[in-house]
Amino acid sequence: MPDVAENMDLSTTPVHATLDAALALQRAAYLAHPVPTLAERKHDLQTLQRYIRDHKDALCEAISVDYGNRSRHETLLAEIFPAIDGIDHVLKHLKKWMKPQRRSVDWRNFPGASNRVLPQPLGVVGVIVPWNFPVNLSLVPLTYIFAAGNRAMVKMSENSRHLARLLIDTMPAYFPPEKLQFFEETGGVGMAFSQLPFDHLLFTGSGQTGRAVMAAAARNLCPVTLELGGKAPAIVCADFDVRTAAERILFVKYLNAGQICTSVDHAWLPETSIAAFVAHARQIVPTRYPQLDTPDYTSIIDEAAFQRLLLALDEARERGAQVISLLPGPAYDRATRKIAPHIVLDAPEDSLLLTREIFGPILPLRGYTNLEGVIDSINAGPRPLAIYPFSNNKQTVQRLIDKVMSGGVSVNDALFHVGQHDLPFGGVGESGMGHYHGVEGFHTFSKLRPVFYQARFSALTLLRPPYGKLASRILNFLTR
């Protein structure tokens, strides 16, 4: 999202007029047909799945062009497959999710009455999508938005121009504009989009931009789900095999060149295990990425991010840290914006690498002698989007889960809690608020509407003014 003042009034701009018209069209369609049937929702989901399959190659190519180079395999693994498979999961469970929930009634007060909770569509949902996984983070939310019976407007990132144009050009053959519309960032669109009176707004991105989005949405009291990021740590315990930990952590860390909000930001290891971890990393990484220009290794998204990461490496090196490139040859290539996988040892506590989210292929290793010190260090900062404990001791794992609050947890691996369709995904505190995925995603985009059905005869008729002796006896009995 461009850096637009939070209090800037864009209500009279052409951008805002276009967005207003789109929202008015979708809201009118919602009011005309507010509760789609199960069959209609399944049709929408199957249509979305068909779109992904029909355009799989074009989606991979557009994302790669936007990046400069994005591994096709990574796009298939982390974007196309989760979107397709996630729709299958929702189709399997949607009928159950849509059923009214029976709730208990206080039969002493309301004999013959009944309670229900009806999950009903909210209306029109806005989605603001980041650049790092733009298919996953647009189409997976749409799965739950459509499952809940809503309509959607989706704003793509300024760094996803080719993908945005593909979606804008091809999606209308699958969904009419009163059901789904995509928008590209052409300057000022992000803040104007945030100021629209949606029935719900989902934002995925940085904490700084998330604050601006939430402030803009607050003008309309629009509910917001924020999926942010932070410094998610891996915590390798002394009982866990260092080689296995290295294999798993390094896979996640260098996937998408580290540009993942739930990636391992840094790793804690026993002091005595750091040398072994580095030795394993030197062996493992070149077998996965033999050289920097392999097409399976992804570029940094833009020049600003590329320079930010090089600056962080330079600062750490100048302040005494050991900076280790894990590939032979140059440590980076300006022409392709690729930075080799790196490990950094002994980074200063106040360095850029340890104080800001890295979002790149750089893994600081931090040594410890006492696990309680690791817990205290993590808890001294903002709550992370995830923690990744590595231990075969159930008590140790539970200790970390109990003492360190985070959005999610993967035990003895990293990242994979995100890919579980039946687990809610979301942050806590500065890493976000709200959930989607699984039934929680269906609930996020639904109004769980309480409905009380009175019996033909209401006992309350005995408790209306003027209150007499019978009413007094009943109330004394009820409050005894």
VENUR-V102185 format. One record per pair of residues at least 12 apart in sequence whose C-alpha atoms are under 8 Angstrom apart, sorted by the first residue. I is the first residue (numbers start at 1). GAP is how many residues later the second one is. If there is no record, write none. Layout:
I & GAP
I & GAP
This chain:
1 & 156
1 & 157
1 & 184
1 & 187
1 & 188
1 & 189
1 & 190
1 & 208
2 & 185
2 & 186
2 & 188
2 & 189
4 & 184
4 & 187
6 & 185
6 & 206
6 & 209
6 & 210
7 & 209
10 & 182
11 & 181
15 & 173
15 & 174
15 & 177
16 & 173
16 & 176
16 & 177
19 & 173
19 & 174
19 & 177
20 & 176
22 & 155
22 & 156
22 & 159
23 & 101
23 & 130
23 & 175
25 & 152
25 & 153
26 & 98
26 & 125
26 & 126
26 & 151
26 & 152
26 & 153
27 & 96
27 & 97
29 & 149
29 & 150
30 & 93
30 & 94
30 & 120
30 & 121
34 & 87
34 & 89
34 & 115
35 & 85
35 & 86
35 & 114
36 & 113
38 & 56
38 & 57
38 & 60
41 & 105
41 & 106
41 & 107
41 & 108
42 & 49
42 & 105
44 & 102
45 & 42
45 & 46
45 & 98
45 & 101
45 & 102
46 & 41
47 & 127
48 & 91
48 & 95
48 & 126
49 & 34
49 & 35
49 & 38
51 & 120
51 & 123
52 & 28
52 & 31
52 & 32
53 & 31
56 & 24
58 & 108
59 & 76
59 & 104
59 & 107
60 & 12
60 & 15
60 & 16
62 & 100
62 & 101
62 & 104
63 & 71
63 & 97
63 & 99
63 & 100
65 & 97
66 & 93
66 & 94
66 & 95
66 & 96
66 & 97
66 & 235
67 & 92
67 & 231
67 & 232
67 & 233
67 & 234
67 & 235
68 & 231
68 & 232
68 & 233
68 & 268
68 & 269
69 & 226
69 & 228
69 & 229
69 & 230
69 & 267
70 & 186
70 & 225
70 & 226
70 & 227
70 & 228
70 & 229
71 & 185
71 & 224
71 & 225
71 & 226
71 & 227
72 & 224
73 & 223
74 & 181
74 & 182
74 & 222
78 & 55
78 & 58
79 & 54
79 & 56
79 & 57
80 & 55
80 & 56
82 & 54
82 & 58
82 & 337
83 & 52
83 & 53
83 & 56
83 & 57
86 & 54
86 & 57
86 & 335
87 & 53
87 & 56
89 & 332
90 & 53
90 & 54
90 & 57
90 & 348
94 & 53
97 & 342
97 & 345
98 & 20
98 & 21
98 & 50
99 & 19
99 & 20
100 & 16
100 & 17
100 & 18
100 & 19
101 & 15
101 & 16
101 & 17
102 & 13
102 & 14
102 & 15
103 & 12
103 & 13
103 & 14
109 & 350
109 & 351
110 & 344
110 & 345
110 & 348
110 & 349
110 & 350
111 & 344
111 & 347
111 & 348
112 & 342
112 & 343
112 & 344
112 & 345
113 & 339
113 & 340
113 & 341
113 & 342
114 & 338
114 & 339
114 & 340
114 & 341
115 & 335
115 & 336
115 & 337
115 & 338
116 & 334
116 & 335
116 & 336
117 & 331
117 & 332
117 & 333
117 & 334
118 & 329
118 & 330
118 & 331
118 & 332
118 & 333
119 & 29
119 & 324
119 & 327
119 & 328
119 & 329
119 & 330
120 & 28
120 & 29
120 & 326
120 & 327
120 & 328
120 & 329
121 & 27
121 & 28
121 & 29
121 & 324
121 & 325
121 & 326
122 & 27
122 & 28
122 & 77
122 & 78
122 & 323
122 & 324
122 & 325
123 & 26
123 & 27
123 & 28
123 & 76
124 & 26
124 & 27
124 & 28
124 & 29
124 & 74
124 & 75
124 & 76
125 & 20
125 & 25
125 & 26
125 & 27
125 & 28
125 & 73
125 & 74
125 & 75
125 & 76
125 & 77
125 & 320
126 & 26
126 & 27
126 & 28
126 & 29
126 & 67
126 & 72
126 & 73
126 & 74
126 & 75
126 & 76
127 & 14
127 & 25
127 & 26
127 & 27
127 & 28
127 & 74
127 & 75
127 & 76
128 & 26
128 & 27
128 & 28
128 & 29
128 & 62
128 & 73
128 & 74
128 & 75
128 & 76
129 & 25
129 & 26
129 & 27
129 & 28
129 & 74
129 & 75
129 & 76
130 & 26
130 & 27
130 & 74
130 & 75
131 & 25
131 & 26
131 & 27
131 & 28
131 & 29
132 & 127
132 & 128
132 & 169
133 & 127
134 & 22
134 & 23
134 & 26
137 & 67
138 & 16
141 & 295
141 & 296
141 & 300
144 & 292
144 & 293
144 & 297
144 & 298
144 & 301
145 & 296
145 & 297
145 & 300
147 & 295
148 & 294
148 & 295
148 & 297
148 & 298
150 & 295
151 & 27
151 & 28
151 & 29
152 & 27
152 & 28
152 & 29
153 & 27
153 & 28
153 & 29
153 & 30
154 & 26
154 & 27
154 & 28
154 & 29
155 & 27
155 & 28
155 & 29
155 & 30
155 & 34
155 & 35
155 & 38
156 & 26
156 & 27
156 & 28
156 & 29
157 & 27
157 & 28
158 & 26
158 & 27
158 & 28
159 & 142
159 & 143
161 & 23
161 & 24
164 & 18
164 & 19
164 & 20
165 & 19
167 & 15
168 & 13
168 & 14
168 & 15
191 & 22
191 & 25
194 & 19
194 & 20
194 & 22
194 & 23
195 & 21
195 & 22
195 & 24
195 & 25
196 & 21
196 & 24
197 & 20
197 & 23
197 & 25
198 & 24
199 & 23
199 & 24
200 & 22
200 & 23
200 & 24
200 & 25
200 & 245
201 & 16
201 & 21
201 & 22
201 & 23
201 & 24
202 & 22
202 & 23
202 & 24
202 & 25
203 & 21
203 & 22
203 & 23
203 & 24
204 & 22
204 & 23
204 & 24
205 & 22
205 & 23
205 & 24
206 & 22
206 & 23
207 & 21
207 & 22
207 & 223
207 & 224
207 & 225
210 & 16
210 & 18
224 & 210
225 & 207
225 & 208
225 & 209
225 & 210
226 & 200
226 & 201
226 & 206
226 & 207
226 & 208
227 & 199
227 & 200
227 & 204
227 & 205
227 & 206
227 & 207
228 & 33
228 & 157
228 & 199
228 & 202
228 & 203
228 & 204
229 & 32
229 & 33
229 & 128
229 & 155
229 & 156
229 & 198
229 & 201
229 & 202
229 & 203
230 & 31
230 & 35
230 & 126
230 & 127
230 & 152
230 & 153
230 & 154
230 & 155
230 & 200
230 & 201
231 & 33
231 & 34
231 & 35
231 & 125
231 & 126
231 & 127
231 & 153
231 & 154
232 & 30
232 & 31
232 & 32
232 & 33
232 & 34
232 & 152
232 & 153
232 & 154
232 & 155
232 & 156
233 & 31
233 & 32
233 & 33
233 & 34
233 & 35
233 & 151
233 & 153
233 & 154
233 & 155
234 & 15
234 & 30
234 & 31
234 & 32
234 & 33
234 & 34
234 & 153
234 & 154
234 & 155
234 & 156
234 & 180
235 & 32
235 & 33
235 & 34
235 & 152
235 & 153
235 & 154
235 & 155
236 & 31
236 & 32
236 & 33
236 & 34
236 & 153
236 & 154
236 & 155
237 & 32
237 & 33
237 & 152
237 & 153
237 & 154
238 & 31
238 & 32
238 & 35
238 & 153
239 & 152
239 & 153
239 & 154
240 & 150
240 & 151
240 & 152
242 & 31
242 & 34
242 & 35
243 & 33
243 & 34
243 & 37
245 & 145
245 & 167
245 & 168
246 & 31
246 & 34
246 & 35
247 & 34
247 & 37
248 & 165
248 & 166
249 & 15
249 & 164
249 & 165
250 & 31
250 & 35
252 & 12
252 & 162
252 & 163
253 & 12
253 & 108
253 & 109
253 & 110
254 & 87
254 & 106
254 & 107
255 & 42
255 & 43
256 & 41
256 & 42
256 & 43
257 & 40
257 & 41
257 & 42
257 & 43
257 & 82
257 & 84
257 & 103
257 & 104
258 & 101
258 & 102
258 & 103
258 & 104
259 & 41
259 & 100
259 & 101
259 & 102
260 & 99
261 & 98
261 & 124
262 & 123
262 & 124
262 & 153
263 & 96
263 & 151
263 & 152
264 & 99
264 & 124
264 & 150
264 & 151
265 & 92
265 & 93
265 & 94
265 & 98
265 & 99
266 & 97
266 & 98
266 & 99
266 & 100
267 & 96
267 & 97
267 & 98
267 & 99
268 & 97
268 & 98
268 & 99
268 & 100
268 & 106
269 & 96
269 & 97
269 & 98
269 & 99
270 & 97
270 & 98
270 & 99
271 & 95
271 & 96
271 & 97
271 & 98
274 & 91
274 & 93
278 & 65
281 & 45
282 & 44
282 & 45
285 & 41
285 & 42
285 & 56
286 & 40
286 & 41
286 & 42
289 & 38
290 & 37
291 & 36
291 & 37
291 & 38
292 & 35
292 & 37
292 & 38
292 & 40
292 & 41
292 & 46
292 & 47
292 & 48
293 & 45
298 & 40
299 & 37
299 & 38
299 & 39
299 & 40
300 & 37
300 & 38
300 & 39
300 & 60
301 & 36
302 & 35
303 & 34
306 & 31
306 & 32
306 & 33
309 & 49
309 & 51
312 & 39
312 & 40
312 & 41
313 & 40
315 & 36
315 & 37
316 & 31
316 & 32
316 & 35
316 & 36
316 & 37
319 & 28
319 & 29
320 & 26
320 & 27
320 & 28
321 & 23
321 & 24
321 & 25
321 & 26
321 & 27
322 & 22
322 & 23
322 & 24
322 & 25
323 & 19
323 & 20
323 & 21
323 & 22
324 & 18
324 & 19
324 & 20
325 & 15
325 & 16
325 & 17
325 & 18
326 & 14
326 & 15
326 & 16
326 & 17
327 & 13
327 & 14
339 & 22
340 & 21
341 & 20
341 & 21
342 & 19
342 & 20
342 & 21
343 & 19
343 & 20
343 & 21
343 & 22
344 & 18
344 & 19
344 & 20
344 & 21
345 & 19
345 & 20
345 & 21
346 & 18
346 & 19
346 & 20
347 & 17
375 & 25
375 & 28
375 & 29
378 & 26
379 & 25
379 & 26
382 & 47
382 & 48
382 & 49
383 & 22
383 & 23
383 & 24
383 & 45
383 & 46
383 & 47
383 & 48
384 & 21
384 & 22
384 & 23
384 & 43
384 & 44
384 & 46
384 & 47
385 & 21
385 & 22
385 & 23
385 & 41
385 & 42
385 & 43
385 & 46
385 & 47
386 & 20
386 & 21
386 & 22
386 & 23
386 & 24
386 & 29
386 & 41
387 & 19
387 & 21
387 & 22
387 & 23
388 & 21
388 & 22
388 & 23
388 & 24
388 & 25
388 & 26
389 & 20
389 & 21
389 & 22
389 & 23
389 & 24
390 & 21
390 & 22
390 & 23
391 & 20
391 & 21
397 & 14
406 & 21
406 & 22
407 & 18
407 & 19
407 & 20
407 & 21
407 & 24
407 & 25
408 & 17
408 & 18
408 & 19
421 & 16
421 & 17
422 & 15
422 & 16
422 & 17
423 & 14
423 & 15
424 & 12
424 & 13
424 & 14
424 & 15
424 & 16
424 & 17
425 & 12
